[in-house]
Amino acid sequence: MSKKSSPAAGCPCGGPSLATCCGPYIDGTAIAPTAEALMRSRYTAYGQRNEPYLLATWHASTRPAEPIMSEEEKVQWLGLEVKSALRLRQRKAEDAGLTQDTVEFVARFKINGRAQRLHEISNFVREPAEGGDLRWFYVDGSFPE
């Protein structure tokens, strides 16, 4: 039996709840198993203004040295649509050894009350992190529009 939850009760990325979706990745109790899961958790972290998590999941080769969030800029995240989710789900079983992936998404948000949308194809790599665990990292993205 599937229970519909209100958007407020769900995870900001669109999952059922923060505790069972992005929360464990953000709080460090679990490692995102796919590039899509990492991308979703990064979207959620942007909404929480969790800059330490965003920087920790950004690949060292492209990670910004300066702060990525500004106190003056009021950003409200409105929704996430993952365009490549079906393809990723279909590949998930055979791609346990995958070390690179892309995720296409559209994120809707408001900056200082003005509606915006970000359509990005994000590049991710999976490699050993501190402690030796294999982890996904965001590298960069391109904008198809």
C-alpha positions in Angstrom: 0.0 0.0 0.0 1.5 3.3 -1.1 0.8 6.4 0.9 1.0 9.8 -0.8 2.9 12.3 1.3 2.7 16.0 1.1 5.6 17.8 -0.6 6.6 19.2 2.8 7.1 15.7 4.2 9.1 14.5 1.2 12.7 14.9 0.5 13.5 18.1 -1.3 14.8 16.1 -4.3 11.4 14.5 -4.8 12.1 11.3 -2.8 9.7 10.0 -0.1 11.4 11.5 3.0 14.7 13.2 3.8 15.5 10.4 6.3 15.2 7.6 3.8 16.5 9.5 0.7 19.3 12.2 0.8 19.6 12.6 4.6 22.0 9.6 5.2 24.3 10.8 2.4 24.4 14.4 3.7 24.9 13.4 7.3 27.6 10.9 6.4 26.0 7.7 7.6 25.8 6.3 4.0 27.6 6.7 0.7 25.6 7.7 -2.4 25.6 4.5 -4.5 25.0 6.2 -7.9 25.8 9.5 -9.6 22.1 10.2 -9.6 21.8 9.7 -5.8 24.7 12.0 -5.3 23.2 14.7 -7.6 19.9 14.5 -5.8 21.7 14.9 -2.4 23.6 17.9 -3.7 20.3 19.5 -4.8 19.0 18.9 -1.3 22.2 20.3 0.2 21.8 23.5 -1.9 18.4 23.9 -0.4 19.8 23.4 3.1 22.7 25.8 2.4 25.0 23.0 3.4 28.2 24.3 1.7 30.5 21.8 3.5 28.7 18.8 2.0 28.7 20.4 -1.5 32.4 21.1 -1.3 33.1 17.6 0.0 31.3 16.0 -2.9 32.9 18.2 -5.5 35.9 16.6 -7.2 39.2 18.2 -6.1 40.2 19.0 -9.7 37.3 21.4 -10.2 36.3 22.3 -6.6 36.0 26.1 -6.1 38.4 27.7 -3.6 36.1 30.5 -2.8 32.6 30.2 -1.1 29.9 29.0 -3.4 27.0 30.6 -1.4 26.4 34.2 -0.5 24.4 35.5 2.5 22.9 38.3 0.4 21.5 36.0 -2.3 18.2 34.5 -1.1 17.6 31.3 -3.0 14.5 29.2 -2.8 14.7 25.8 -4.4 11.3 24.8 -5.9 11.8 21.4 -7.6 13.9 18.9 -9.4 13.3 16.8 -12.5 15.8 14.2 -13.4 15.7 13.6 -17.1 18.0 10.6 -17.3 16.6 8.7 -14.3 15.0 5.9 -16.4 18.1 5.2 -18.4 20.1 5.1 -15.1 17.6 2.7 -13.4 17.8 0.4 -16.4 21.6 0.4 -16.3 22.0 0.2 -12.5 22.3 -3.5 -12.2 25.1 -4.0 -14.8 27.0 -0.8 -13.9 28.2 -1.6 -10.4 31.8 -1.1 -11.7 31.0 2.2 -13.4 33.6 4.9 -12.7 32.1 7.8 -14.8 28.5 8.9 -15.4 26.3 11.8 -16.4 23.0 13.0 -15.0 20.7 15.3 -16.8 18.3 17.4 -14.7 16.3 20.5 -14.5 16.2 22.4 -11.2 13.7 25.2 -10.6 14.4 27.9 -8.1 13.9 31.6 -7.2 16.7 34.0 -6.6 15.6 37.1 -4.6 12.0 36.2 -5.7 12.8 35.8 -9.4 12.0 32.4 -11.0 14.9 30.6 -12.7 15.6 27.2 -14.1 18.9 25.3 -14.4 19.1 22.6 -17.1 22.4 20.8 -16.7 24.1 17.6 -17.8 26.4 16.9 -14.8 29.6 14.8 -15.0 30.5 12.6 -12.2 33.5 10.3 -11.4 33.7 7.4 -8.9 37.0 6.9 -7.2 38.6 6.2 -3.8 38.1 8.9 -1.2 39.8 9.5 2.1 39.6 6.1 3.9 39.6 4.2 0.6 35.9 4.0 0.1 34.7 4.4 -3.5 32.7 7.5 -3.8 31.0 9.6 -6.5 32.1 13.2 -7.0 30.6 16.0 -9.0 33.2 17.2 -11.6 31.4 19.8 -13.8 28.4 20.3 -16.0 27.3 21.6 -19.4 24.1 23.5 -20.3 22.2 22.0 -23.3 19.9 25.0 -23.9 
